[in-house]
Amino acid sequence: MKKHTPASMTDSINLNNALKEAVRAAKGAGKLMKQNFLVAKKVNSSTLHDIKLELDVRCQKLIEDHLAEKFPHISALGEEGITGKVGTTARWVIDPIDGTVNFAHQIPHACVSIALQLPLENGEYQTVVGVVYDPFCDELWTAIRGQKAHLNGVVIHVSDRSQLRHAITAIGFSKTKKSLETTLPYLEGLLKRTRKVRLMGSAALALTYVASGRFDGYVERGISLWDVAAGGLIVECAGGEFWSEPIPGKFKLRMIATNGLIRRKLESIPGLS
């Protein structure tokens, strides 16, 4: 059944204005990231495969404060917490620093990701605005559902490569031991069948690289909604395919993003299911 967004919700939010303010918020957080790139980082928490920084919290607050001033009735769901009543109305989905481990180690491959989602009649949410900003390369990806995706104002499109042996694919690993163990066999198959495999450390940038034709596909067995909400829309608006389904865990997904030509081939590699 085709999904429909309630007309009253779409009519009450100007998506062009939402995009403009999301870009301003993303650039503000990106500026803060650049200012602190070479500064010693305060670590709020650290696990074997992840780091949470005090700057994550500051960047999210900067984004939320800006968006709340412009859109006081829209809630926010982010890696660093929730503001407003998420679950019944429109919501911003925010990853203030996607690629925190890279950033903490002074690897300039991290970004800000902001999406606007609207509730559907069936209780699910649909992303209608997506912004991903890489402050280190000064690259800004934007999309509004039903329109073309852009990189720094220029229309982008996914690649036209249809053979895995010519494809560059990205893959990510979730932070659980079980996911690591189950994904490794798939990685081996992927390495044998594709030109190159990349583990870059930023889901949002992996998605925008698919949208820009730099990568041909990206696979992740366990990822958080805020990592992919904006980038998934950008892939779709660039002519690609973004597929996801919920998995156990709050706001957790498994996903495949491709140029629309290699998804079935990626799924045929043993170990993905």
KATA-V238611 format. One record per backbone hydrogen bond with DSSP energy under -0.5 kcal/mol. NH is the residue of the N-H (numbers start at 1). CO is the residue of the C=O. E is the energy in kcal/mol with one decimal. If there is no record, write none. Layout:
BEGIN
((NH | CO | E) (NH | CO | E))
END
This chain:
BEGIN
((6 | 119 | -0.7) (9 | 6 | -0.8) (10 | 6 | -1.7) (11 | 7 | -2.7) (12 | 8 | -0.9) (13 | 9 | -0.6) (13 | 10 | -0.8) (15 | 13 | -0.8) (18 | 14 | -2.5) (19 | 15 | -2.5) (20 | 16 | -2.1) (21 | 17 | -2.3) (22 | 18 | -2.3) (23 | 19 | -2.4) (24 | 20 | -1.9) (25 | 21 | -2.4) (26 | 22 | -2.6) (27 | 23 | -2.6) (28 | 24 | -1.9) (29 | 25 | -2.2) (30 | 26 | -2.6) (31 | 27 | -2.2) (32 | 28 | -1.6) (33 | 29 | -2.2) (34 | 30 | -2.3) (35 | 31 | -2.3) (36 | 32 | -1.3) (37 | 34 | -1.1) (39 | 36 | -0.7) (43 | 41 | -0.6) (44 | 42 | -0.6) (44 | 52 | -2.5) (45 | 52 | -1.7) (47 | 50 | -2.7) (52 | 45 | -3.0) (54 | 42 | -2.9) (56 | 53 | -0.6) (57 | 53 | -1.0) (58 | 54 | -1.8) (59 | 55 | -2.8) (60 | 56 | -2.3) (61 | 57 | -2.4) (62 | 58 | -2.3) (63 | 59 | -2.2) (64 | 60 | -3.1) (65 | 61 | -2.9) (66 | 62 | -1.8) (67 | 63 | -2.5) (68 | 64 | -2.9) (69 | 65 | -1.7) (70 | 66 | -1.5) (71 | 67 | -3.1) (74 | 71 | -1.8) (75 | 73 | -0.5) (75 | 90 | -1.5) (76 | 83 | -2.7) (77 | 92 | -3.4) (78 | 81 | -2.1) (79 | 94 | -1.5) (81 | 78 | -1.7) (83 | 76 | -2.6) (86 | 84 | -1.2) (88 | 85 | -0.9) (89 | 85 | -0.5) (91 | 117 | -2.4) (92 | 75 | -2.8) (93 | 115 | -2.9) (94 | 77 | -2.6) (94 | 92 | -0.5) (95 | 113 | -2.9) (98 | 111 | -3.1) (99 | 97 | -0.7) (100 | 97 | -0.6) (103 | 99 | -2.5) (104 | 100 | -3.1) (105 | 101 | -1.5) (106 | 103 | -1.8) (107 | 102 | -3.0) (108 | 106 | -0.6) (109 | 107 | -2.6) (111 | 98 | -1.8) (112 | 133 | -2.3) (113 | 95 | -2.4) (114 | 131 | -2.8) (115 | 93 | -2.2) (116 | 129 | -2.2) (117 | 91 | -3.1) (117 | 115 | -0.5) (118 | 126 | -2.6) (120 | 124 | -3.5) (121 | 4 | -1.6) (123 | 120 | -1.7) (126 | 118 | -2.4) (128 | 116 | -3.1) (129 | 116 | -1.4) (130 | 143 | -2.5) (131 | 114 | -2.5) (132 | 141 | -2.3) (133 | 112 | -2.5) (134 | 139 | -3.0) (135 | 133 | -0.7) (138 | 134 | -0.9) (139 | 134 | -1.9) (141 | 132 | -3.1) (141 | 139 | -0.5) (142 | 150 | -2.1) (143 | 130 | -1.8) (145 | 128 | -2.3) (147 | 144 | -2.4) (149 | 237 | -1.1) (150 | 142 | -2.5) (151 | 154 | -2.7) (152 | 140 | -3.0) (154 | 151 | -1.9) (156 | 149 | -2.1) (158 | 238 | -2.3) (166 | 163 | -1.5) (167 | 164 | -1.5) (169 | 167 | -0.5) (169 | 196 | -2.2) (170 | 217 | -2.6) (171 | 198 | -2.1) (172 | 219 | -1.8) (180 | 176 | -2.1) (181 | 177 | -2.4) (182 | 178 | -2.2) (183 | 179 | -2.1) (184 | 180 | -1.6) (185 | 181 | -0.6) (186 | 182 | -0.5) (187 | 183 | -2.3) (188 | 184 | -2.0) (189 | 185 | -1.8) (190 | 186 | -2.6) (191 | 187 | -2.7) (192 | 188 | -1.5) (193 | 189 | -1.2) (194 | 190 | -1.7) (195 | 164 | -0.9) (195 | 167 | -1.4) (196 | 167 | -1.4) (198 | 169 | -2.5) (200 | 198 | -0.5) (206 | 202 | -2.1) (207 | 203 | -2.3) (208 | 204 | -2.1) (209 | 205 | -2.2) (210 | 206 | -1.7) (211 | 207 | -2.4) (212 | 208 | -1.7) (213 | 210 | -1.3) (214 | 209 | -2.0) (215 | 209 | -1.6) (216 | 168 | -3.3) (217 | 168 | -1.0) (218 | 257 | -2.5) (219 | 170 | -2.0) (220 | 255 | -2.1) (221 | 172 | -0.6) (223 | 253 | -2.6) (225 | 251 | -2.4) (227 | 224 | -1.3) (228 | 224 | -0.8) (228 | 225 | -1.2) (229 | 225 | -2.0) (232 | 228 | -2.8) (233 | 229 | -1.1) (234 | 230 | -2.0) (235 | 231 | -2.2) (236 | 232 | -2.0) (237 | 233 | -2.8) (238 | 234 | -1.0) (238 | 235 | -0.6) (239 | 236 | -1.6) (240 | 235 | -2.6) (241 | 258 | -2.7) (243 | 256 | -3.0) (245 | 254 | -1.9) (247 | 252 | -1.7) (252 | 249 | -1.6) (253 | 223 | -2.8) (254 | 245 | -2.2) (255 | 220 | -2.9) (256 | 243 | -2.4) (257 | 218 | -2.7) (258 | 241 | -2.5) (259 | 216 | -1.6) (266 | 262 | -2.3) (267 | 263 | -2.5) (268 | 264 | -1.2) (269 | 266 | -1.0) (272 | 269 | -1.0))
END
